Amino acid sequence: ASPRHAYTRALLDAHLGLDTEPLLQQAGASR
């Protein structure tokens, strides 16, 4: 992964983390 990709991913994780984490938990629980 390029530094730019890692930086972008970090921003996405920071910005979307609160929104995506519950979705990931639901997806894991539904399996």
N, C-alpha and C positions, 0 to 999 in steps of 0.2 A: 504494500500500500504506500502511496506517495504521501509526503508530509501534508500536502494540500488536502488529500482525501481524509487523512487522520484528523486534520484540523476541522474540516467540514463535518465529519462524523461527530466530533466532540461538540460542535455547536448544535447539531441536530439532537444529540442525546441530551444536552443541557436544556434545549428549548422544548423538546417534545417528550422528554423523559416522564414528566408527570402525566402526560396524556397516554403514552404508549405502555407504561409499566402495568397499569390495571388491565389493559387489553392482553398483554402477554401473560399475565397471571390467569385471566379467564381462559385463554387458549390452552394453557397448561393444565388447568383444572378440568377443562371439558374433555381432555383426552382420556 
